[in-house]
């Protein structure tokens, strides 16, 4: 997985890593953890619909309609996400926590978009998008006009998806420092929001290490993409 991510995007990863003052394996570790190295399936960009973020952006202003179609755990808000078209039959939104759930994510997105014209930006804003799963509500801080513009520009464009990771890191000084220092615990906190108890930190570190091992075995300099 990490070799595939690096091989397919090494020129972009190297260039952006150099600009950050970081090493390529850190970006690959983040990307591989967030998306399992999958940019999309069946011509659709990988997304994750975060129900609690849709609530923050739209549902809190329309609680009755929201509760008819969406659920989440009020204590651990990133858990218990469900959707319903009729308010009676509910589907678990993230049953595997993998790219296999993609059809359900687009079903949730379309459901949200159908509720009200005012729901559009909140629906795109609650999405984790592409290889880095950067969420749409960050769009303006990353240089996009809005969340729907970000969705449009990232769809089908892996280089742009990686660029969104770069912009997210670059625009957050504490995260940038953690990335430069390979401080995986703080990367988990500032990139993923914490709450994972070190699980993401361990996974990112392990995947970055795997890329280093593969590169060493193949005598590849990760900073240039050429034979060492």
C-alpha positions as CSV (number, residue, x, y, z in Angstrom):
1,X,0.0,0.0,0.0
2,X,2.6,2.5,1.0
3,X,4.8,1.7,-2.1
4,X,1.7,2.2,-4.3
5,X,1.0,5.6,-2.7
6,X,4.6,6.7,-3.1
7,X,5.2,5.3,-6.6
8,X,2.0,6.8,-8.1
9,X,2.5,10.3,-6.5
10,X,6.2,10.5,-5.7
11,X,6.9,13.7,-7.6
12,X,4.0,15.6,-5.8
13,X,4.9,14.0,-2.4
14,X,8.6,14.9,-2.7
15,X,7.9,18.5,-3.9
16,X,5.4,19.2,-1.1
17,X,7.5,17.5,1.6
18,X,10.5,19.6,0.7
19,X,8.4,22.8,0.9
20,X,7.1,21.8,4.4
21,X,10.6,20.9,5.5
22,X,9.4,17.3,6.2
23,X,10.2,13.9,4.9
24,X,8.1,12.0,2.3
25,X,7.4,9.0,4.5
26,X,5.4,11.2,7.0
27,X,3.0,12.3,4.3
28,X,2.7,8.8,3.0
29,X,2.1,7.5,6.6
30,X,-0.7,10.1,7.1
31,X,-2.3,9.4,3.7
32,X,-2.2,5.6,4.0
33,X,-3.7,5.7,7.5
34,X,-6.5,8.1,6.5
35,X,-7.6,6.4,3.3
36,X,-5.8,3.1,3.1
37,X,-4.1,4.6,0.1
38,X,-7.4,4.7,-1.8
39,X,-8.3,7.9,-3.7
40,X,-11.6,6.6,-5.0
41,X,-13.6,3.7,-6.4
42,X,-15.6,3.4,-9.6
43,X,-14.8,7.0,-10.7
44,X,-16.0,8.4,-7.4
45,X,-13.6,10.1,-4.9
46,X,-13.3,8.5,-1.5
47,X,-15.4,10.4,1.0
48,X,-16.5,9.8,4.6
49,X,-19.8,11.4,5.6
50,X,-19.5,12.6,9.2
51,X,-23.0,12.9,10.6
52,X,-22.0,14.9,13.7
53,X,-20.4,17.5,11.5
54,X,-23.5,17.7,9.4
55,X,-25.4,18.3,12.6
56,X,-23.1,21.1,13.5
57,X,-23.3,22.7,10.1
58,X,-27.1,22.2,9.4
59,X,-28.9,19.8,11.7
60,X,-28.7,22.0,14.8
61,X,-30.7,24.6,12.9
62,X,-33.2,22.0,11.6
63,X,-33.3,19.4,14.5
64,X,-36.6,17.7,13.6
65,X,-35.7,17.1,10.0
66,X,-32.2,16.0,11.0
67,X,-33.4,13.5,13.6
68,X,-35.8,12.0,11.0
69,X,-32.8,11.0,8.7
70,X,-29.6,11.0,10.7
71,X,-28.3,9.6,14.0
72,X,-25.0,9.8,15.9
73,X,-23.8,8.9,19.4
74,X,-24.1,12.2,21.5
75,X,-21.3,11.2,23.8
76,X,-18.7,9.9,21.3
77,X,-19.9,11.8,18.3
78,X,-17.7,10.1,15.8
79,X,-19.6,6.8,16.5
80,X,-23.1,5.5,15.9
81,X,-23.6,7.2,12.6
82,X,-26.8,6.0,10.8
83,X,-29.1,7.2,8.0
84,X,-32.7,6.7,7.1
85,X,-34.8,7.8,4.1
86,X,-38.1,7.3,5.9
87,X,-37.3,7.8,9.5
88,X,-38.0,4.2,10.3
89,X,-35.5,1.9,8.5
90,X,-32.0,2.8,9.6
91,X,-28.6,1.9,7.9
92,X,-25.3,1.9,9.7
93,X,-23.2,4.4,7.7
94,X,-19.7,3.1,8.4
95,X,-20.1,-0.7,8.9
96,X,-16.5,-1.6,7.9
97,X,-14.7,1.7,8.3
98,X,-13.0,1.1,5.0
99,X,-13.4,2.2,1.3
100,X,-15.9,-0.6,1.0
101,X,-18.4,1.8,2.6
102,X,-18.2,4.3,-0.2
103,X,-21.6,3.7,-1.7
104,X,-23.2,4.4,1.7
105,X,-21.2,7.6,2.0
106,X,-22.6,8.9,-1.4
107,X,-26.1,7.8,-0.3
108,X,-25.8,9.9,2.8
109,X,-24.5,12.8,0.8
110,X,-27.4,12.7,-1.7
111,X,-29.8,12.3,1.2
112,X,-28.4,15.4,2.9
113,X,-28.5,17.4,-0.3
114,X,-32.1,16.5,-0.9
115,X,-33.3,17.9,2.4
116,X,-33.0,21.6,1.9
117,X,-31.2,24.1,-0.4
118,X,-29.5,25.5,2.7
119,X,-28.0,22.0,3.5
120,X,-25.6,22.0,0.5
121,X,-22.5,23.5,2.0
122,X,-22.9,21.7,5.3
123,X,-23.3,18.4,3.4
124,X,-20.0,18.9,1.5
125,X,-18.4,20.5,4.6
126,X,-18.9,17.4,6.7
127,X,-17.1,15.2,4.2
128,X,-13.6,13.7,4.7
129,X,-12.3,13.9,1.1
130,X,-9.8,11.9,-0.9
131,X,-6.4,10.4,0.0
132,X,-5.9,12.6,3.1
133,X,-9.6,12.7,4.2
134,X,-9.3,16.5,4.8
135,X,-12.7,17.7,5.8
136,X,-14.7,20.1,3.7
137,X,-15.3,22.6,6.5
138,X,-11.6,23.5,6.2
139,X,-12.1,24.6,2.6
140,X,-11.6,28.3,2.9
141,X,-8.5,28.0,5.1
142,X,-7.0,25.8,2.3
143,X,-7.6,28.3,-0.5
144,X,-10.9,26.9,-1.9
145,X,-13.9,29.0,-2.4
146,X,-16.1,26.8,-0.3
147,X,-16.6,23.1,0.5
148,X,-18.5,22.3,-2.7
149,X,-15.6,23.9,-4.7
150,X,-13.1,21.8,-2.7
151,X,-15.1,18.6,-3.5
152,X,-15.2,19.5,-7.2
153,X,-11.5,20.2,-7.4
154,X,-10.4,17.1,-5.5
155,X,-12.7,14.7,-7.3
156,X,-10.6,12.6,-9.8
157,X,-7.4,14.5,-9.0
158,X,-5.0,12.7,-6.7
159,X,-2.4,15.4,-6.9
160,X,-5.0,18.0,-5.7
161,X,-6.0,15.6,-2.9
162,X,-2.4,15.4,-1.7
163,X,-2.1,19.2,-2.1
164,X,-5.1,19.6,0.3
165,X,-3.1,17.6,2.9
166,X,-0.1,19.8,2.3
167,X,-2.2,23.0,2.7
168,X,-3.9,21.6,5.9
169,X,-0.5,20.9,7.5
170,X,1.1,24.2,6.3
171,X,-1.7,26.3,7.6
172,X,-1.5,24.8,11.1
173,X,1.8,25.7,12.9
174,X,1.5,23.1,15.7
175,X,0.7,20.3,13.2
176,X,3.6,21.4,10.9
177,X,6.0,21.3,13.8
178,X,4.8,17.8,14.7
179,X,5.2,16.6,11.1
180,X,8.7,18.0,10.8
181,X,9.7,16.3,14.1
182,X,7.9,13.0,13.4
183,X,5.9,13.5,16.5
184,X,3.2,11.0,15.7
185,X,1.1,11.5,18.9
186,X,0.8,15.2,18.1
187,X,0.1,14.5,14.4
188,X,-2.8,12.4,15.6
189,X,-4.0,15.2,17.8
190,X,-3.7,18.0,15.3
191,X,-4.5,16.2,12.1
192,X,-7.1,13.7,13.2
193,X,-8.5,15.6,16.1
194,X,-7.4,13.2,18.8
195,X,-9.8,10.8,20.5
196,X,-8.1,7.7,19.0
197,X,-6.0,6.9,22.1
198,X,-2.8,6.7,20.1
199,X,-4.2,4.1,17.6
200,X,-3.7,6.5,14.6
201,X,-0.3,7.5,15.8
202,X,0.9,3.9,16.0
203,X,-0.6,3.2,12.5
204,X,0.9,6.2,10.9
205,X,4.3,5.6,12.4
206,X,4.2,1.9,11.4
207,X,3.2,2.7,7.8
208,X,5.9,5.4,7.4
209,X,8.4,2.8,8.7
210,X,7.2,0.3,6.2
211,X,7.9,2.7,3.4
212,X,11.4,3.4,4.7
213,X,12.0,-0.4,4.8
214,X,10.8,-0.9,1.3
215,X,12.9,2.0,0.0
216,X,16.0,0.7,1.8
217,X,15.6,-2.7,0.3
218,X,15.2,-1.3,-3.2
219,X,18.0,1.3,-2.6
220,X,15.6,4.2,-3.3
221,X,16.2,7.7,-1.8
222,X,12.7,8.7,-0.8
223,X,13.7,12.4,-0.9
224,X,14.5,12.2,-4.7
225,X,12.7,9.1,-5.9
226,X,16.0,7.9,-7.4
227,X,18.4,5.0,-6.7
228,X,20.5,5.8,-3.6
